[in-house]
């Protein structure tokens, strides 16, 4: 049986979407990463975040995997109102960019942002403001037991 590459395909697709956005908007984000970087020093930055699979079903020799992947945008600390406005503008621009590319994972896969959540990420005792952009279910049906 051939091994599936579903998870790595989703990561590659979302990373391509993120790096494409960075290239098209170099003043909005400094970098895009395939996974959470070791250091969050190059802010603002983005990375492919958790890719949870809330359901995996098995029916008649088929396995259906449903993933809800995410991209995380991390910001620098700044108390000025205009900084918050810039963050909002970047999130809005990324949502527009991602929505216009529903086949970012593959030609046969539809994925689009479905929610955002503002959080604080902890790393090495420091907290960083971040926005998690969740993508709707990305699904694959495989011939697996």
N, C-alpha and C positions, 0 to 999 in steps of 0.2 A: 504494500500500500504506500503510495506517495505521500510524503508529509505535506501538510498544508502550510501556506505562508500567509494566511489571512492577517494575523496580527502585524507582521512586519510589512505587509502591503499597505495596511491602514496607516502605520507610522510613516512609511515612505511618502504616501500621498499627502498626509497632513503636513509633514515637514516640507515637502515641495510647495504646498500652498503657503506656508509661513515664510519660507525663504523667497518665494516669488513676491509676496507682499513687501518684505524688507527691501528687496531690490527695486521695486516700483515706488517705494516710499522711504528713501534712505534717511529722511529727517525724523521719521516717526518712531522707528525701532532701530537699535544698534546691531542686533544679531538675532538669529533664529537657530534653535538647537533641536536635535532629534529626541533628546531626553533632558531632564533637569540637569543643568550644568553644575559642576563642582563648586563654582563661585557665582554669585549673583552681582558681580562688580560691574558688568558692562551694561547697566540699565540705561534706558528701558530695553528689555529683551523679551523674547518669547521662546517657549519650548513646547514640544508635544508632551502633554500631561497624561494623567491616568486614562486608561482605555479599558474601562470595566465591561464585563460581559454579564449583564444581569440575568440573562436566560440562555441556556443551551438545552435544546429539546432533541429527543431521539424518537423518530417515528419511522417504522417500516424500512429500516436500514439507512435512513438519512439522518444527518445531524444538522440542525439549524443553529447557528451561532449569531447572537444579537449583541453588538458592541455599541457602547455610547462613549466614543473617544472625546478628548478635549485638547484645547490649546490654552496655555497659561501665559499671560502677559504680565511682566513684573516691572514695577515702577521704582523710581528713586523717591526718597522722602522729600517733600517740600510742602510747606504750609500755605503757600500762596493759592488764592482762588484760581488764578489763571492756569496753574499746574493741573488742578482738577479738571478744568475745561479742556486742556490738551489731552489728558487721559481719556476723557469722554470722546473727544474727536478721533483719537486713535482707535478706540473700540468701535465707534460707528464706521470708520473707514474700513477696518478689518472685516466687520460684518458684511458690508457692501461687497468687498473683494471676494470673500468666501461664498456668499450667496450667488454671485455671478459665475461661480465655478463648481457646480454641483457634482461634477464627475472627477473631482480632484484625486480620489482614491483609485478609481479605474473607470473605464468607459462604461462598464456594466453596473457600476455602483453609484447610487445617489446618496449624497450626504450634504447636509447644510447645518449652519449654526441654529440651535433651538433655544439656548438660554445663556445668560451671563450671570456670574456671581462675583462680587467684590469680596476679597478675603485678605488675610495677612499670612504670608509664608514665613516659617521660622527656619533659619539656617545659622548654625554656629552661635546660637544665643541672640541673634539679631532677628528682627521682624521686618518684612518687606511688604508694602502694599502690592496686591496683584488682582488680576481679573481672570477668572476661569471662563472660557468660552466652550460650552458643551455643544457637541454635534449630535443630531438625532441618530436613531438607530442605524447602524451600518450592518448589513446582514449578509451572510453567506450560507448557502445550502450545499452540504457536502455528502458524498456517498460514504458515510461512516457508520459504524455500529456503536 
